[in-house]
């Protein structure tokens, strides 16, 4: 009697391999453009490029959500146990035939898997940043202006983001999980932005500004309000409440329509 493994790690391995392949392009580009530069300069370029690609990843995540492709492949990390929708063509066709406008179609499957490929590629770049920063710090103490714990924290955070990405699919787009996944992406951008700013400060491109205490408090308040607005936007989307008010600036012809706040914010 053939024994079956408790878990098939093949899809995970294939997805990680795809992430490595995707990350090789940006890594090669950074190396070619900075092959005569110092290691710190190469790290700076890689940090900026990773920040840019992470921003693109968040945008593509929004595109995945807006096209209702979050369950284009209803398992994780592969697509019906395959590394791409090509191997899951029969399963996707059967699901699409049963529900032509349902969550699983060939187009949605590709959108969902491309999002996963890009996310894995960004993860590989962040892993490279963390490892390289520690190695360079060990070889030349003080030669890297960014504390290596910053990329380490970023690496831990992107791993947690991957876990939330898995929960997003396995919990069938549970609103609280999807909203937290969005906020996690914004935090990831912020972590990389801090590191990019540290490199620019070290190179003299930016100068630290001394702000009055009142202005600092105002900036903190604006940041909190911005984070709250992003969270509310995610909550509106994940609860499919976008078209609850189809007129603007009023809602159903009223400034304050009938609302059930208690049920609206039940996690």
TIDREN-698211 format. One line per 10 residues: number of its first residue (from 1); their letters; for each residue x, y, z of N, C-alpha, C. Coordinates in steps of 0.02 Angstrom, whole numbers, plus 50000, padded with zeros to 5 digits. Example, Ala and Ser with C-alpha at 12.3 -4.5 7.8 and 13.67 -1.06 7.14 Angstrom:
// residues 2
1> AS> 50660 49716 50390 50615 49775 50390 50660 49835 50390; 50642 49888 50354 50684 49947 50357 50645 50002 50394
This chain:
// residues 267
1> XXXXXXXXXX> 50043 49941 50000 50000 50000 50000 50044 50062 50000; 50033 50106 49951 50075 50166 49946 50057 50215 50001; 50107 50242 50032 50096 50292 50084 50094 50361 50052; 50047 50402 50074 50039 50469 50048 50071 50518 50097; 50108 50568 50072 50138 50617 50117 50084 50659 50151; 50099 50680 50212 50051 50722 50248 50040 50788 50213; 50093 50813 50181 50087 50877 50146 50133 50876 50086; 50109 50903 50030 50149 50905 49969 50184 50973 49965; 50250 50972 49973 50288 51034 49972 50309 51055 49901; 50291 51015 49852 50312 51031 49784 50287 51099 49760
11> XXXXXXXXXX> 50222 51117 49770 50200 51184 49748 50238 51240 49782; 50255 51231 49847 50293 51283 49882 50362 51291 49851; 50395 51234 49837 50462 51236 49808 50460 51268 49739; 50409 51252 49699 50404 51281 49632 50391 51356 49636; 50349 51377 49683 50335 51449 49690 50398 51486 49712; 50436 51456 49758 50498 51488 49780 50548 51492 49723; 50551 51440 49682 50596 51441 49624 50576 51496 49575; 50510 51504 49565 50487 51558 49521 50506 51626 49549; 50501 51634 49616 50521 51697 49647 50595 51711 49637; 50636 51659 49642 50708 51668 49630 50721 51690 49558
21> XXXXXXXXXX> 50687 51658 49511 50696 51676 49440 50676 51749 49428; 50620 51770 49458 50597 51839 49449 50646 51888 49480; 50673 51870 49539 50719 51915 49574 50786 51920 49539; 50805 51871 49499 50870 51873 49465 50875 51932 49417; 50819 51951 49387 50820 52008 49341 50840 52073 49376; 50803 52094 49428 50823 52155 49465 50893 52150 49495; 50912 52091 49521 50978 52084 49550 51033 52093 49498; 51023 52064 49438 51072 52072 49385 51076 52145 49362; 51019 52178 49359 51017 52248 49337 51056 52292 49386; 51045 52281 49452 51080 52320 49503 51155 52307 49499
31> XXXXXXXXXX> 51175 52244 49490 51246 52227 49488 51280 52258 49426; 51247 52255 49368 51277 52282 49308 51285 52357 49311; 51236 52391 49339 51239 52464 49343 51287 52488 49397; 51302 52445 49446 51344 52466 49502 51403 52420 49513; 51427 52388 49460 51481 52339 49469 51546 52371 49492; 51555 52436 49479 51616 52471 49502 51604 52512 49565; 51544 52508 49591 51527 52548 49651 51542 52509 49714; 51537 52544 49770 51550 52512 49835 51491 52467 49853; 51502 52419 49899 51446 52376 49921 51388 52416 49950; 51403 52469 49987 51350 52511 50015 51308 52543 49959
41> XXXXXXXXXX> 51342 52563 49906 51306 52593 49849 51261 52542 49815; 51286 52481 49808 51244 52429 49778 51184 52413 49822; 51195 52413 49888 51138 52401 49934 51087 52457 49929; 51112 52518 49921 51067 52575 49913 51023 52567 49851; 51055 52549 49795 51018 52540 49732 50967 52483 49738; 50988 52428 49771 50942 52371 49778 50884 52389 49824; 50896 52429 49875 50842 52450 49919 50791 52493 49882; 50816 52541 49843 50771 52584 49805 50730 52544 49755; 50763 52497 49721 50728 52456 49671 50677 52411 49705; 50694 52383 49762 50646 52340 49799 50587 52381 49823
51> XXXXXXXXXX> 50599 52442 49845 50544 52487 49864 50497 52499 49806; 50525 52514 49747 50485 52526 49688 50443 52464 49669; 50475 52405 49671 50439 52344 49653 50386 52326 49705; 50399 52342 49768 50349 52329 49820 50288 52373 49810; 50300 52436 49792 50244 52481 49776 50204 52453 49717; 50239 52428 49666 50204 52397 49609 50164 52336 49631; 50193 52298 49678 50160 52238 49703 50094 52256 49738; 50096 52309 49778 50034 52330 49812 49982 52353 49761; 50004 52388 49709 49958 52409 49656 49928 52348 49621; 49969 52298 49607 49943 52238 49574 49897 52199 49621
61> XXXXXXXXXX> 49910 52203 49687 49864 52173 49734 49796 52206 49731; 49796 52273 49724 49732 52309 49716 49697 52288 49651; 49737 52280 49598 49708 52257 49534 49678 52187 49542; 49712 52144 49578 49686 52077 49591 49619 52081 49627; 49615 52126 49676 49553 52133 49714 49498 52162 49670; 49514 52214 49631 49463 52247 49591 49436 52203 49535; 49477 52157 49511 49453 52111 49459 49422 52049 49489; 49414 52048 49554 49383 51991 49590 49421 51926 49576; 49488 51932 49577 49530 51874 49561 49562 51843 49622; 49541 51864 49682 49572 51839 49743 49566 51764 49752
71> XXXXXXXXXX> 49515 51734 49722 49506 51661 49726 49513 51630 49656; 49551 51665 49613 49561 51637 49545 49593 51569 49548; 49636 51558 49597 49662 51492 49614 49643 51481 49687; 49593 51440 49701 49564 51437 49768 49605 51398 49819; 49667 51378 49802 49711 51346 49851 49775 51387 49854; 49820 51366 49898 49883 51403 49908 49938 51354 49926; 49999 51362 49902 50024 51419 49862 50016 51409 49787; 50001 51348 49765 49994 51335 49694 49924 51347 49669; 49910 51321 49610 49844 51328 49580 49818 51257 49567; 49774 51234 49610 49751 51165 49609 49811 51117 49613
81> XXXXXXXXXX> 49857 51136 49656 49916 51094 49667 49970 51100 49614; 49962 51146 49566 50011 51156 49513 50046 51223 49521; 50104 51228 49489 50143 51289 49496 50114 51348 49456; 50071 51333 49407 50042 51386 49366 49973 51363 49342; 49933 51409 49316 49867 51390 49289 49872 51343 49229; 49931 51339 49197 49939 51293 49140 49926 51221 49161; 49955 51201 49218 49945 51133 49242 49876 51120 49270; 49839 51175 49285 49772 51168 49314 49718 51185 49264; 49735 51178 49199 49687 51198 49147 49621 51161 49152; 49624 51095 49165 49562 51056 49168 49519 51077 49226
91> XXXXXXXXXX> 49549 51086 49285 49510 51106 49344 49480 51175 49336; 49519 51221 49308 49493 51289 49299 49436 51289 49248; 49444 51250 49194 49391 51246 49143 49327 51218 49173; 49333 51167 49216 49274 51139 49247 49240 51189 49292; 49279 51227 49332 49250 51277 49376 49218 51334 49336; 49251 51354 49282 49224 51409 49241 49161 51387 49204; 49159 51324 49183 49099 51299 49150 49040 51296 49198; 49054 51276 49259 49000 51273 49309 48975 51343 49328; 49021 51391 49333 49003 51460 49352 49042 51508 49307; 49016 51526 49249 49054 51568 49202 49074 51636 49230
101> XXXXXXXXXX> 49035 51663 49276 49052 51727 49307 49075 51718 49379; 49094 51658 49397 49115 51644 49465 49186 51667 49479; 49211 51649 49538 49278 51673 49558 49336 51639 49522; 49323 51581 49490 49377 51544 49457 49367 51545 49382; 49411 51581 49348 49414 51580 49274 49488 51579 49255; 49501 51567 49192 49571 51564 49170 49604 51632 49179; 49569 51686 49162 49598 51753 49170 49613 51769 49242; 49565 51755 49286 49574 51770 49357 49628 51727 49388; 49634 51665 49365 49687 51622 49391 49756 51650 49375; 49764 51675 49314 49829 51704 49295 49843 51768 49336
111> XXXXXXXXXX> 49793 51809 49346 49803 51871 49385 49824 51853 49456; 49790 51805 49486 49807 51785 49555 49877 51755 49559; 49895 51712 49512 49961 51681 49515 50017 51730 49499; 50006 51777 49454 50057 51828 49441 50069 51869 49503; 50016 51884 49540 50023 51920 49603 50067 51880 49652; 50056 51815 49655 50096 51773 49699 50169 51770 49676; 50179 51766 49610 50247 51764 49584 50284 51829 49602; 50252 51885 49592 50283 51949 49607 50298 51955 49682; 50251 51932 49723 50261 51935 49796 50321 51893 49817; 50327 51834 49787 50384 51791 49803 50449 51822 49779
121> XXXXXXXXXX> 50448 51854 49721 50508 51888 49697 50530 51944 49743; 50482 51984 49767 50498 52037 49815 50525 52007 49879; 50498 51951 49900 50524 51918 49960 50596 51897 49952; 50614 51872 49893 50683 51852 49880 50729 51914 49882; 50707 51969 49854 50747 52031 49855 50757 52055 49927; 50705 52052 49968 50711 52074 50038 50757 52027 50076; 50753 51962 50063 50800 51915 50094 50872 51931 50074; 50882 51947 50010 50949 51966 49987 50974 52029 50023; 50929 52078 50031 50948 52139 50067 50970 52123 50138; 50931 52082 50173 50947 52067 50243 51013 52031 50249
131> XXXXXXXXXX> 51023 51979 50209 51084 51939 50213 51145 51982 50194; 51139 52019 50139 51196 52059 50115 51214 52114 50164; 51164 52146 50194 51177 52199 50242 51215 52172 50303; 51194 52114 50328 51230 52084 50385 51301 52065 50366; 51311 52036 50307 51378 52017 50286 51423 52077 50278; 51397 52130 50247 51437 52190 50238 51452 52224 50304; 51404 52222 50349 51415 52251 50416 51469 52213 50453; 51471 52147 50444 51521 52106 50477 51591 52118 50448; 51594 52127 50382 51659 52137 50350 51687 52207 50365; 51643 52255 50366 51665 52325 50374 51618 52360 50423
141> XXXXXXXXXX> 51633 52355 50487 51590 52384 50538 51581 52459 50525; 51519 52480 50520 51505 52550 50509 51504 52570 50435; 51520 52523 50389 51522 52540 50319 51454 52546 50286; 51403 52520 50319 51335 52523 50293 51294 52571 50336; 51266 52624 50308 51231 52673 50349 51165 52648 50379; 51139 52593 50353 51076 52567 50378 51089 52512 50429; 51057 52517 50486 51062 52464 50536 51035 52400 50507; 51072 52344 50510 51048 52282 50479 50984 52254 50509; 50966 52280 50568 50903 52256 50596 50842 52283 50557; 50852 52338 50520 50797 52362 50479 50779 52312 50424
151> XXXXXXXXXX> 50826 52290 50382 50808 52240 50332 50787 52173 50363; 50813 52158 50423 50791 52097 50457 50718 52102 50476; 50699 52158 50505 50629 52169 50522 50585 52167 50459; 50611 52196 50405 50574 52194 50342 50564 52123 50317; 50616 52082 50325 50611 52011 50305 50559 51975 50346; 50559 51985 50411 50509 51953 50454 50439 51977 50435; 50434 52041 50419 50368 52069 50402 50342 52040 50336; 50387 52032 50287 50364 52006 50223 50344 51932 50230; 50377 51896 50276 50356 51827 50289 50286 51826 50319; 50272 51873 50364 50205 51877 50393 50154 51896 50340
161> XXXXXXXXXX> 50175 51940 50293 50131 51958 50238 50115 51897 50195; 50164 51853 50185 50151 51791 50148 50100 51748 50184; 50105 51745 50251 50056 51707 50289 49986 51736 50281; 49981 51802 50283 49915 51833 50273 49890 51822 50202; 49936 51819 50153 49915 51803 50085 49886 51734 50081; 49916 51687 50117 49889 51619 50118 49821 51617 50151; 49814 51653 50208 49750 51655 50243 49696 51689 50201; 49716 51738 50161 49668 51772 50118 49633 51722 50073; 49671 51673 50047 49642 51623 50002 49607 51568 50042; 49641 51540 50092 49613 51483 50128 49552 51502 50169
171> XXXXXXXXXX> 49547 51565 50190 49488 51588 50227 49437 51622 50181; 49447 51613 50115 49398 51635 50065 49382 51709 50070; 49434 51750 50068 49428 51823 50067 49392 51850 50129; 49409 51823 50186 49379 51847 50249 49397 51921 50257; 49348 51965 50266 49360 52038 50263 49416 52062 50309; 49418 52039 50371 49469 52063 50418 49539 52043 50394; 49546 51983 50367 49612 51960 50344 49634 51999 50283; 49589 52010 50235 49607 52047 50175 49626 52119 50192; 49590 52150 50238 49606 52218 50258 49673 52221 50293; 49688 52174 50336 49753 52171 50370 49809 52159 50320
181> XXXXXXXXXX> 49794 52120 50268 49844 52107 50216 49861 52172 50179; 49811 52213 50167 49823 52278 50135 49865 52323 50181; 49847 52327 50244 49885 52369 50291 49956 52344 50298; 49965 52278 50297 50032 52250 50301 50074 52270 50241; 50044 52274 50182 50080 52297 50123 50102 52370 50130; 50060 52412 50160 50079 52481 50171 50136 52487 50221; 50135 52445 50273 50190 52445 50322 50255 52422 50288; 50250 52373 50244 50309 52349 50209 50341 52405 50167; 50299 52444 50133 50324 52502 50095 50358 52551 50142; 50328 52563 50201 50356 52611 50248 50425 52587 50273
191> XXXXXXXXXX> 50432 52523 50287 50496 52496 50311 50551 52505 50259; 50534 52491 50196 50584 52500 50143 50599 52574 50131; 50548 52616 50139 50558 52688 50129 50606 52717 50182; 50601 52692 50243 50647 52714 50296 50719 52697 50277; 50730 52636 50252 50798 52616 50234 50823 52656 50174; 50780 52668 50125 50800 52708 50067 50818 52779 50088; 50781 52806 50135 50795 52874 50159 50861 52876 50196; 50876 52824 50235 50940 52822 50270 50999 52823 50222; 50993 52786 50167 51046 52786 50117 51053 52855 50085; 50998 52887 50070 51001 52953 50038 51029 53005 50086
201> XXXXXXXXXX> 51014 52999 50150 51043 53044 50199 51119 53034 50203; 51140 52971 50202 51212 52956 50206 51249 52982 50145; 51216 52983 50086 51248 53007 50025 51243 53083 50018; 51210 53116 50064 51203 53188 50061 51149 53213 50014; 51108 53168 49987 51053 53189 49943 50998 53223 49982; 50990 53204 50044 50940 53234 50088 50974 53262 50150; 50944 53312 50178 50969 53341 50240 50914 53335 50293; 50933 53313 50354 50882 53307 50406 50853 53376 50424; 50788 53378 50430 50754 53441 50445 50735 53444 50519; 50743 53503 50547 50722 53514 50617 50653 53547 50615
211> XXXXXXXXXX> 50603 53512 50642 50535 53537 50639 50511 53558 50708; 50470 53610 50711 50440 53629 50775 50398 53572 50803; 50391 53571 50869 50354 53517 50902 50281 53515 50877; 50251 53573 50868 50181 53575 50845 50174 53544 50776; 50223 53558 50732 50220 53529 50664 50230 53454 50666; 50274 53431 50711 50284 53359 50718 50220 53324 50740; 50187 53354 50788 50123 53325 50812 50072 53325 50756; 50071 53378 50716 50025 53380 50660 50039 53326 50608; 50103 53314 50594 50122 53262 50547 50102 53193 50573; 50112 53181 50638 50092 53117 50667 50017 53108 50662
221> XXXXXXXXXX> 49980 53161 50677 49907 53158 50673 49884 53143 50601; 49917 53176 50552 49899 53163 50482 49915 53091 50462; 49971 53065 50486 49989 52996 50471 49938 52948 50500; 49916 52960 50561 49865 52917 50592 49800 52920 50553; 49779 52980 50533 49717 52988 50495 49723 52954 50427; 49782 52959 50396 49792 52927 50331 49788 52851 50337; 49819 52824 50389 49815 52752 50401 49743 52730 50413; 49706 52770 50451 49636 52754 50464 49595 52756 50400; 49609 52804 50357 49572 52809 50294 49588 52750 50248; 49651 52729 50247 49670 52670 50207 49634 52608 50233
231> XXXXXXXXXX> 49632 52601 50300 49598 52544 50330 49524 52545 50314; 49493 52604 50316 49422 52609 50300 49410 52593 50227; 49455 52616 50183 49448 52600 50112 49452 52525 50100; 49499 52493 50133 49504 52420 50128 49442 52385 50155; 49416 52411 50210 49357 52380 50241 49296 52387 50196; 49289 52445 50162 49234 52455 50115 49239 52404 50058; 49300 52396 50031 49309 52350 49975 49297 52278 49994; 49326 52257 50050 49321 52186 50069 49250 52167 50090; 49209 52215 50108 49140 52201 50125 49092 52215 50067; 49121 52229 50008 49081 52241 49947 49029 52295 49958
241> XXXXXXXXXX> 49051 52349 49992 49005 52404 50009 49014 52465 49965; 49053 52458 49910 49069 52516 49869 49007 52547 49839; 48960 52505 49817 48900 52531 49783 48841 52540 49829; 48853 52539 49895 48798 52552 49941 48772 52623 49933; 48816 52669 49914 48797 52738 49899 48815 52751 49827; 48765 52752 49783 48778 52758 49711 48774 52830 49687; 48762 52878 49732 48763 52948 49714 48817 52983 49755; 48836 53043 49734 48889 53080 49767 48875 53155 49760; 48884 53194 49812 48914 53178 49877 48864 53150 49928; 48800 53148 49911 48751 53120 49957 48752 53044 49952
251> XXXXXXXXXX> 48716 53010 49996 48709 52938 49995 48635 52921 49997; 48611 52895 49941 48540 52880 49934 48498 52943 49946; 48525 52999 49921 48490 53062 49926 48491 53094 49995; 48531 53068 50040 48533 53095 50108 48605 53109 50128; 48613 53159 50171 48679 53174 50197 48701 53121 50247; 48654 53098 50288 48667 53045 50336 48613 52992 50327; 48625 52942 50285 48573 52891 50273 48567 52844 50332; 48517 52800 50329 48507 52750 50381 48567 52702 50380; 48598 52693 50438 48657 52651 50442 48653 52606 50503; 48688 52548 50498 48694 52501 50554 48768 52496 50570
261> XXXXXXX> 48792 52542 50610 48863 52545 50625 48888 52483 50661; 48845 52455 50705 48867 52397 50745 48883 52338 50700; 48839 52324 50652 48852 52266 50608 48904 52281 50556; 48913 52345 50539 48962 52363 50487 49033 52350 50510; 49046 52354 50574 49114 52347 50599 49122 52285 50644; 49082 52234 50629 49090 52170 50663 49143 52129 50627; 49199 52116 50661 49254 52082 50629 49237 52009 50614
